[in-house]
Amino acid sequence: MTEIRTKLSPPWITYLSEITALFENDPEVTIEYDNDDYTLKLFVASPDKAEALYFLLPEEVDFGNVILEVIVVPPNGEWGDRAEKIDYDTIFNNAFKNNPVYAFCKTFTGPFSFNATYVVFKNRVVQFYNDNLNDIYGNMSTLYQEIASDVFKDFYGVYYCTDVEELVGKPLGEWP
């Protein structure tokens, strides 16, 4: 029989779960959370990845009665190259280098200096416990694109999406 959990998850724990889902399989990122002082630390092994994550993540997230501090810790206090011009392809490629949840990033230049950057994540459902009463296990089921939209700062012209389903192993012409 399945164990049903009834403990409520506060919103900062949901945020922690989302960050964990994005980076738990990244060999260059270690996450620590201190519930006493509401501090989330990401220890990053690469200076360029640390710089990219510092750029993408807010320094704090206000949940009303709780302010979660988000700290990106580079290796040996060493930061990567700080570019003068924002290049989203480089930033996202550095932030997700060697991370299996990431597919690719592509920027398209449109008319009137409008650029659209698409950050594409793997086509996988993400689940974590979140006291969801609509789920028998209390889990939240979502996509990496939704998590990225929740945890990263808002950037004009940056869109998060999910890669198309991989067709490897399916016979040609077979309908889904």
C-alpha positions as CSV (number, residue, x, y, z in Angstrom):
1,M,0.0,0.0,0.0
2,T,1.2,3.5,-0.8
3,E,2.1,5.8,2.1
4,I,0.2,9.1,1.8
5,R,2.0,12.1,3.3
6,T,0.0,15.0,4.7
7,K,2.7,17.5,5.7
8,L,2.3,20.8,3.9
9,S,5.1,22.2,1.8
10,P,5.6,26.0,2.2
11,P,6.3,27.9,-1.0
12,W,10.0,28.3,-0.3
13,I,10.3,24.5,-0.1
14,T,8.6,24.3,-3.5
15,Y,11.2,26.7,-4.8
16,L,14.0,24.6,-3.3
17,S,12.4,21.5,-4.9
18,E,12.3,23.2,-8.3
19,I,16.0,24.3,-8.0
20,T,16.9,20.8,-6.9
21,A,15.0,19.3,-9.9
22,L,16.9,21.5,-12.3
23,F,20.4,20.8,-10.9
24,E,20.3,17.5,-8.9
25,N,21.9,15.6,-11.8
26,D,24.4,18.3,-12.7
27,P,27.8,17.0,-11.6
28,E,29.1,20.6,-11.1
29,V,26.4,21.9,-8.7
30,T,25.8,21.0,-5.1
31,I,22.8,22.4,-3.3
32,E,22.5,23.1,0.4
33,Y,19.5,24.6,2.3
34,D,19.4,26.0,5.8
35,N,15.8,26.1,7.1
36,D,16.9,28.1,10.2
37,D,17.9,31.2,8.2
38,Y,16.2,30.4,4.9
39,T,19.3,30.3,2.9
40,L,19.7,28.3,-0.3
41,K,23.3,27.8,-1.5
42,L,24.5,26.5,-4.8
43,F,28.1,25.4,-4.7
44,V,29.3,25.5,-8.3
45,A,32.5,23.7,-9.5
46,S,33.0,25.9,-12.7
47,P,33.6,29.7,-12.5
48,D,31.7,30.2,-15.8
49,K,28.7,28.2,-14.6
50,A,28.7,30.1,-11.3
51,E,28.8,33.4,-13.2
52,A,25.9,32.3,-15.4
53,L,23.8,31.1,-12.4
54,Y,24.5,34.3,-10.5
55,F,23.2,36.2,-13.5
56,L,20.0,34.0,-13.9
57,L,18.9,33.5,-10.3
58,P,17.6,36.2,-8.0
59,E,19.6,37.0,-4.9
60,E,16.5,36.7,-2.8
61,V,12.9,35.5,-3.2
62,D,10.1,37.2,-1.1
63,F,7.4,34.8,0.0
64,G,5.6,37.3,2.2
65,N,6.6,36.3,5.7
66,V,9.8,34.5,4.6
67,I,12.6,35.9,2.4
68,L,14.7,33.1,0.9
69,E,18.3,34.1,0.3
70,V,19.8,32.5,-2.8
71,I,23.6,32.4,-2.8
72,V,25.8,31.1,-5.7
73,V,29.2,30.0,-4.4
74,P,31.9,29.8,-7.1
75,P,35.0,27.5,-6.7
76,N,37.6,29.2,-4.5
77,G,35.8,32.5,-4.8
78,E,36.7,32.6,-8.5
79,W,34.2,34.0,-11.0
80,G,34.1,33.5,-14.7
81,D,34.5,36.1,-17.4
82,R,32.0,38.9,-16.9
83,A,30.8,39.9,-20.4
84,E,29.9,43.5,-21.2
85,K,27.1,42.4,-23.6
86,I,24.5,40.0,-22.6
87,D,24.7,36.9,-24.7
88,Y,21.9,34.5,-23.6
89,D,23.1,31.6,-25.6
90,T,26.5,31.7,-23.8
91,I,24.8,32.3,-20.4
92,F,22.4,29.3,-20.7
93,N,25.0,27.0,-22.2
94,N,27.3,27.8,-19.3
95,A,24.6,27.4,-16.7
96,F,23.5,24.0,-18.0
97,K,26.8,22.6,-19.3
98,N,26.9,18.8,-18.6
99,N,23.3,19.0,-17.1
100,P,21.1,16.2,-18.6
101,V,17.9,18.2,-18.3
102,Y,19.0,20.7,-20.9
103,A,18.7,20.3,-24.6
104,F,19.9,23.5,-26.2
105,C,19.5,27.3,-26.5
106,K,18.9,29.2,-29.8
107,T,18.6,33.0,-30.4
108,F,16.8,34.3,-33.4
109,T,17.2,37.9,-34.5
110,G,14.0,39.5,-35.8
111,P,13.0,42.9,-37.2
112,F,13.4,46.1,-35.2
113,S,16.2,44.6,-33.0
114,F,13.8,42.1,-31.4
115,N,15.7,39.0,-30.4
116,A,14.0,35.8,-29.2
117,T,16.0,33.3,-27.2
118,Y,14.5,29.8,-26.8
119,V,15.9,27.8,-23.9
120,V,15.0,24.2,-24.7
121,F,14.8,21.5,-22.0
122,K,14.5,17.7,-22.4
123,N,11.1,16.2,-22.9
124,R,10.6,14.7,-19.4
125,V,8.1,15.0,-16.6
126,V,9.5,16.2,-13.3
127,Q,8.0,15.1,-10.1
128,F,8.6,16.0,-6.5
129,Y,6.6,16.0,-3.3
130,N,4.6,19.2,-2.7
131,D,1.5,18.4,-0.7
132,N,-0.6,18.4,-3.9
133,L,-4.0,17.2,-2.9
134,N,-4.8,16.4,-6.6
135,D,-2.2,13.7,-6.6
136,I,-2.5,10.5,-4.6
137,Y,1.2,10.7,-3.7
138,G,1.1,14.4,-3.0
139,N,3.5,15.0,-5.9
140,M,3.7,18.0,-8.2
141,S,4.2,17.0,-11.8
142,T,5.6,19.6,-14.2
143,L,8.1,20.3,-17.0
144,Y,11.6,21.8,-16.7
145,Q,10.3,24.8,-18.8
146,E,7.8,25.6,-16.1
147,I,10.5,25.3,-13.3
148,A,12.9,27.6,-15.2
149,S,10.1,30.1,-15.7
150,D,9.5,30.0,-11.9
151,V,13.0,30.1,-10.6
152,F,14.9,32.4,-13.0
153,K,14.7,36.2,-13.2
154,D,12.5,37.5,-16.0
155,F,14.4,38.4,-19.1
156,Y,12.8,40.2,-22.1
157,G,12.7,37.9,-25.1
158,V,13.8,34.7,-23.3
159,Y,11.3,31.8,-23.6
160,Y,11.6,28.4,-21.9
161,C,10.2,25.4,-23.8
162,T,10.3,21.6,-24.1
163,D,12.1,19.7,-26.8
164,V,10.0,17.5,-29.2
165,E,9.6,13.9,-28.3
166,E,12.6,11.8,-29.2
167,L,11.7,9.4,-32.0
168,V,14.5,6.9,-31.4
169,G,13.3,3.4,-31.5
170,K,9.9,4.0,-33.2
171,P,9.2,2.5,-36.5
172,L,8.9,4.9,-39.5
173,G,5.3,6.0,-40.2
174,E,3.9,4.9,-36.8
175,W,1.3,7.2,-35.4
176,P,1.8,8.4,-31.8
